Amino acid sequence: MWPQDYNRYLGAVLCVAILQLGSLSTVVALGANIICNRIPGLVPRQRAICQTRPDLIVAIGEGAQRGIDECRYQFRHSRWNCTGMDNDNVFGRELRIGSKEAAFTYAISSAALVHAIVTACSQGNISDCGCDRTKEGDLNDEGWKWGGCSADVKYGLRFCKKFVDAREVEQNARALMNLHNNEAGRKVIDQHTRLECKCHGVSGSCTMKTCWITLPRFREVGNILKEKYHHDAQLVEAVRARRTRRPTFLKLKNSRTFEKPREISLVYLRGSPNYCERDEATGSLGTHGRRCNRTSPYQDGCDLMCCGRGYNTHQFVKTWQCNCKFHWCCYVKCNQCSERTEEYTCK
């Protein structure tokens, strides 16, 4: 095995290990410096944060995997199914073109890290955060008071901005796009926290009610960002400073008034490829061999998924145990059921 292949393999193993650690003691035992130095995709500023905050490593890994899993769920029926968000490089994702798909990956990854960090805070797994102490107090005018453990969302937002945005060291339009989408992902978490309450009193009465702030379910976050991908993604271009000629901010494409994109919208720099064929220049893996639904008129249907190339039909027999009954004493007897099924894959 060549040295560079070995380093890539070792980095992948360490990434998987981080996602499965589950405890700070394991991180300490392995050594934060060793782990952080072997994680592929970290820039120096991120690596420094990783080394000085070993209690955050597990949550960072969980956040990275959460973003990947949600992206794959949301695009499971599309030609592009989150290729580019590789398990062996979960901290350094980079789709090669500034497309809507790239916008989604940055937003979902940023939101996932906030979600994982805040959850870890609430569980007491991070040394300098816990419950939101500003959400404590006496009875308010609405007849309830703060109680329980409110999610410390502000801590998660601050850390995520510091850690995730540290990747964008280039002064170009793509960096401005990535920073905007990072922030859009964080705003989804911030704007969709929920107030949960519990009643206290004799026989179920609600003489006293305590409430706390909770995070939205991450599936809800994924659904919101997918909706933005379809209906609230804006095509932009960079405006350059006159003296330095460096990109300074983004404006809507073809806007004569320098109108900036909405803060909560996803932004992208160019249209998406069709993802039908493998293309190294765009990062498309194509749809050859992808499963499709022969009867569906939507994106998962064989006509659209296979880009008109046609599909292969695979027939096989599926067998399983069925009609199981318990007999005294003491065994279970089952029949064997079978079903002939077909599977379709793109040519």
N, C-alpha and C positions, 0 to 999 in steps of 0.2 A: 504494500500500500504506500503510495507516494505521500510525502509529508503534508502537502496541502489537503489531500484526501483524508488523511488521518485527522487533521485539525478540524475539518468540516464534520467528520463522523463524531469526533469527541464533543464538538460543540452541540451537535444534535442530541447526543446522549445526555449532556448536562441540561439542555433545555427541557427534555422530557423529565429528567430527574427533578428539576425545580417544580414542574407542574405536579409532581407526585410527592413532594417532600411532606407538606402538611404540618410542619412544626419548625419553630425557630431553632430548637436545639439541634435539629439535623443540619440546618444551614451552618450553625456555629461549628459543629463537629467537622463538616467538610471544609470549612474555611471560606469566608465571603470573598476573599481575594481570588482564590482558585476558581470559584464558580463564576464570578463576574468577569474575570479575564478570559474565560472560555466561552462566554455567551456570544454567538455571532450576531453582528448587526448593531451592537452598541457603539455610539460615538463616545469620545473621551469624557464629555460631561456626564453622560448617562452612566458610564462605567464608574466614575468617581462617586456618584450618588449611590450606586449599587454597593460599592465597597464600604461606604461609611454608614449605610443603613441596612444591615443584614436582616433586620426584622421586617423589611419591606419586600425582600426578594420573593418570598412565597406568594404574596398578594400580587406582585407584578406579573409573575408567571401565570397565576390564575386568571388575571385580567387579560393577558395576551391570548390565552386559550379560549376564554369566553368570547372574545371578539371574533376569533376564527370560527368557532362553532356556530355563532349566530349568523355570521355572513354566509356560511355554507347552507344553513337552514333557509335563509331568506331567498337565496338564489339557486336552490336545489333543482328547480325546474327550468332554469335559464341556460342559454348557451354558455355564458360565462358563469361559472359556479365557484367563484372566489379563488381561481388559480392565481398564484402570486402571493397568497397568504400561506406560506409554507410552514409546516410544523418545525422544520429544522432551522428556521430563521424568523421566529415569531416576533423578534424585537426590531427587525430591520426590513420590514415590508416596503416594497417600492415597485408599484406598477410603472412600466416604462413611459407611458403617455399620460398626460393630464386629463383623463377621461372622467365620465360620471362614475365609472366603476372605481377608479382611484379615489375619487371624492368620498364614496361610500366607505371604502376600506379605512381611510383615515378617520372618518367620523365615528365608525363603529368601534375602532380600536381605542380611540380616545375615551369614548363613553364607557367602554368595558373596563378600562383601567380605573376610572373614577368609581365605578360600581364596585369593583373588587376591593379597592383601598378603603372605601367607606364601610363596606361590609366587614372587613378585617378590623377596622376601628371599633365598630359596635360589638364585635366578638372579643375585644381585648387583646388582639394579637399584634398590635403595633404600640410601641412604647410611649409615644408622645401624643396619642389621640385616643379617644374613647367615645362616649356619648357627647352630644352637643350641649355644653353647659349653659349656653345662652337660652336654651329652651327649658328653663326651670323658673318657678315663681308661684305667686299666690293666685287665688281665684280671679279670673278676668271678667270683663263685662258680659261675656257670652255664657257665663255659668260653668266654665270648666277651667282646669289648671293643667299646666305642663306636668307630665309624669313619665314614667318608663324611661326608655333610652332612645332619644331622638338621634337620627343619623347625622353625623358631623359632615355634612355635604361640603361645607366651605373648605375643610381640610383636604378632602379628596380633590376638589377643584384646583386648589393651590398646588398640591403635589403633582397632579397630572399635568398641569400647564408647565411646571418646571421640568418634569422628566420627559414628557413626550415632545414638547416644543424644542427641547435641546437638540433634536436631530437636525433641525432646519438651520444649518450654518451657511448655506449658499445664499447669496443675494440675487435671486432670480425670481421669475414669475411662478415657477413651480413651488418654490418655498413659500411664497405668499399664499398660493392656493392651499398647500398642505396646512399651514397655520390657520387659515380661515376654517377649513373643514374640521381640524382638531377642536377648535372652539365651538363650532356648531354641534359637534357630538357632545361636548361637555354641557352645553346649554340645554340639550334634551333632558339630561339627568336633572339639572337644576330646576327646570320648569315643570317637571312632572313628578316631583315628590308628593307624597300623600299625607294627609292628616288622619291618623287612626286614633280612635278613642275607646275607652272602656268605662262602663258604668259601675258604680259602687253603691250599695245600699241594701237594706233588708228586703229579703224575698224578691230579689231581682229589680228593685226600684232603682231609679237613677238620681238619687239625692246628691251624688257627687260623681263627676266625670273627669277622668284624666286622659290627656291626649299626648301624642308624640308624633314626630315626623318619621316617615319610612321611605325607603327608596322604591321607585317603580320596579315591577318585575322586568328583568332584562329582555324578555321576549317582547314586552310592550315597547321598550326602547328600540329594539330591532324593527318592529312594525312601523314605528314613527319614522325612522330613518329610511326605511324602504319606501314609504309614502313620499318622503322628500325626494328620494332618488327619481321617482316617477313624475312628480308634480311640482316640486319646488327646488329644482336644480338650475342654476343660472350660468350661462356661458359668459366668461369674463376675459379680460385681457389686462396686462400690466401697464401702468402709467409710469414713465421714466422721469427721473429728475433731469432738469435741463443741464446742470453742470456736470454731474457724475455719470449721467445716462444709466443709472442703476434703477431697477424697478422699485417704486416706493409704495404703491397701493394698487388695488384692483378696481376696475370699473366694468360696467356691463359692456359686452362686446357691441360695437357700432353705436354706442351712446355718445351723442355730441355734447352732452351736458356733464360728462364725467360722473354719471350716476353710479354710486357704489352699490354692490350687491347687499341684500338684506343679511344681517348678522346671523339669522337662524337658518338661512338657506345653504344648501350645498352649492359649491362652485366648481366649474371645470373649465379647462383651457381649450379643449378640442373635442370633436365628436368621437364616438366610440367606433372601433372596428366591428365587423359583423361576427367575429369569433367563430366563423365557420371552419377556417383552415388554420393550421399551425403557422405562426408567424413570429419569429424571434424578435423582430423589430418592435412589435406591439405587446409581446408577452402572451399572445393568444396560443392556447394549446389545441384549438380546434374541437370539433365534436365527433370525430371518428371514434367509434366504439362506445359512445354514450347511449345509455338506455333511453327509450322514448315510449310514448303512449300512442298506439296506433289510432285510437279513436278520439283523441283530444284535439280540439281546434286551437288550443292555446300554445304557449311557448314550449311546453313539454311534449307536444304532439310530434309525431315523426316527420311530418311535412316541414315544420318550422325548425325543429331541433337539428334535423339532418340536412338542412339547407338545400333541399331538392335532390340530394344525391341518392335517395332511397335508403332502405333499411334491410337488415337481415332478420329472419325469423328463427328463433331457437325453440324447439319443442322439448319438454322434459316432463317427467312424472314426479310429482311431489307426494311423499308418503308421510304419515304421522299416526301416532296412536290415538284412538278415539273410543267413545262409548265405554270408558273405563268404569268398572264396578268393583266394589270391595266385597270379598267373600269371607265368611267366618270359617275358621280363623286360621291364618291371617294372611291373605294375599289379595292382590289387585289383578284383575284380568281385563285386558283391553282388546278391542278389535284393531285391525290395521286398515286405515282409510287411505285412499289415494285419489289424486286428481291430476288430470293432464292439463298442463298450462303452457302458455307461450310467452316468450320474452323477445323484445325487439331492440335491436341496437343499430346505430347509424353506420352506414357503409363509409 
